[in-house]
Amino acid sequence: MAAVRFVVRRGWQHRKRMKKLIVTADDFGLTDVVSHAIIEGYKKGIITSASLMANGAGFESVAAFARQAPKLGVGVHLNLTEGRPVSQAASIPSLVNSQGLFFEAR
């Protein structure tokens, strides 16, 4: 996304582009190690947004952190291939195996 600003210098219009880099970290909440790295990247000003995995092992702790970091853009990482679903397994039998886990991707 680039914003364009016009600057007048000596009667000429010069176009100056202001560029903004958006760095999105994937798998926020997957594990504590991954989440810690994302939090550190955000605190250092490198990461601007993250995709949050609601069924990840670290979900509860990163959800609390995300509420305390209003400038961190947080989106949904839809996961239908790994781990335990957020929904009850009985309500989505076509997506889970007999242990209630998502079918493994092949």
N, C-alpha and C positions, 0 to 999 in steps of 0.2 A: 504494500500500500504506500503510495508516494503522494505527498502533498505538494502542490505547486504554488510558489510565491513569486510575484513579479517585483523586481526592484528597479527603480529609475536611477540611472547614473549618466550624467552628462548628456541628457536628452535621449538616451537609448534605453530600451527596455531589455533587461536581462532576466532570463528565466533561471531561477535557482530551485533546484529540487531538494527537498528535505526527505531523507529516507529513514524509515523505521524498520528495524529488524524484529520480527516476532519469533521467539524461540519457544517452542512447545515441547515439553517433556512428556514422554509416553509412559504408561504403566504406573502412575502415582497410586500408591496403595498396594501394589503387587506384593512387595516384601518390605521389611524395615530398611534393608540396605538400599534398595532402589529409592524408596521414599526419602531417606536421609540425604542421598545425593541430590535429589530434586530440590529439597528444602535448602540445602547449601548453595546450589546454583541460583535459586531465587534470591536468597539473602545477599549474594555477591552481585546481583544485578544482571545475571546472564540469562536466566530463565524468566520468561514473562507469562507463560501459561502452562497448564498441565492437564492431561486427561486422567480422570480419576476412575479407578476400578473398584466398583462397589463390592465385588465379591473377593477382593484381595485380602491377604492376611493382615495387612497394615491399614485397612480402611478406617477404622475408628480413630486412630491417632492422627492420620492425615486429614480427616474431615475436620477435626478440632483445630488443627493448624491452619487449614484453609479458611476457616471462619475468622481467624486472627490476622490473616494476610489479605486484606481487601483489594490490594492491587494485583494479586495473583489471579489471572484468568483461569477458571476451572471449568472444564467440560467433562462430558461423559465418555468413558471408554467402554463401549458395548462389547462384552465378552460372552461369546456363546460356545467357546471351545476349550476352556480350561477351568478346572476347579469346581467348586460347589456353587450352584446358582443362588441368587438372592431370594427368588420365589421358592415356595414349597415344591419339592420334586414331584409330588403327586399331581400338582396342577400343570406340569409341563412334561408328561411322560415321554413324549417323542424326542425330547432334547437330552434326556439323562439315562444313565445306565442303572443297573440294579442297586448300586451303592449310592445313588442320588447325585452322582457327579456328571458333568457334561461329557458327552462322547468325545474321545480323543480325535483330534484332526488327523487326517491321513495324508 
